């Protein structure tokens, strides 16, 4: 089985999970990308934000027994397909709640990423 067929199945399963667990008025999950143009001391750069919808993304809460120095109360795991690259330090929002990506969980048996499972923390 090739990584592209596995990735396709993962995407379909995540889409099914979103449909089964959400509703028509559920808040969507977005990756917020910020970029700043170069500036100077008299004219600072301009920062722009781009919202990219993570259509096949679901949040999973950590079990309280897993809390330790690395996983704090309120941390969550985001499971999303490989359509959008997730990086450490990225901002993820759902409705009015914002999260910061603390650590990456990448499932990639080869160089092809199948799914991202980053740990996120309330901003």
N, C-alpha and C positions, 0 to 999 in steps of 0.2 A: 504494500500500500504506500503510495507516494505521500510526501508531506503536503502537497497541494490538495489531495483528496481528503486527508485528515483535517487540514485547515478548513476546508469547505464544510465538513461534518461538524466541526467545532462551532463555526459561524451559525450553522443551521440550529444546532442545539441551544446556543446562547439566545438566538432570536426566539426560539420556542419558549425558553425560560422567561424572557422578557414579556412575552404575550401572556403566559400562564400566571405570572406573579404581579403583573401591572394592570393598569386600567387605562381607558382612553384619556383620562385627565392626569395620569401620573407625570411627575416631573421628569424631564429628560436629563441625561447625563452629558456634560460637555467637558472637553479639554480646552482650557484657556491658554492661548499662546500669546505672549507679549513680546514685542520687539521695539527697541528704542533706536531712533536715528541718531547719528553722531551729532554732537553739538559742541559748543565752546563755552567758556566761563560766562560770557555775556548772553548767550542764547542757548540754553540747555536743549538737549534733544527732545524729540516728541515720541511719546510711548503710545503704541496702538495695540489693541487687543483683538484677537481672532478667536471666535468660538467654533469649535469643531464638535459636532454631535457624535457621541459614541453610541451608535444605534444598538449594538449588541453588547451591552454592558450591564452587569448586575453586581450589587454590593452584597458581601457576606460579612456578618459580624463574627469577631473572634470569640471563642469560648472563654469565659472568665478564668479558667484554669491555665490559660496560655499567657496571661499577663505577666510580664517580667520587665527587665530593664529596657528591652527593645520594643515590646508590644505593650502599649499603655491603654488604660480604659478609654473607650471612645474611638480607638483605632478600628479601621475596617479593611477588608480586602476587596479590591475591585477585580472582577473577572471580565475581560473583554477580548474580542478577537484581534487579529493582527492587522486590521485595516488602517489603524492609526498608531504610529509609534509613540509609546509612552516612555518618558525619561524621568529620572530622579529629579525632584524639585518642581515638576510640573504641577499646575493647579487644576483640580477637577471640581466641578460644581454640579449639584443637583438641586434645583429650586433655589432657595436662599442659603443653602449650606455649601461652604467651600472646604475643600480638602487639599493638602499638599502631599505629593508622592514622597514617602519616606524611603522606601526601598523597593527595588524591582524584583518581581518574581516572573521570570520568563521561562516558558516551557518551549524548549527548542532542542529536540534530540539531535538535530543537525544544525546547519547554519540558518535554516528556515524557521522563523518564529511561528509557533502554532497558536499560542495564546499568551496574553500578558496578565499577570496576577499581582499587581503592586499593592503594597501596604500603604494606606493613606491615613492621614491624621487631620483632625479638625484644624482649620486655619485660625 
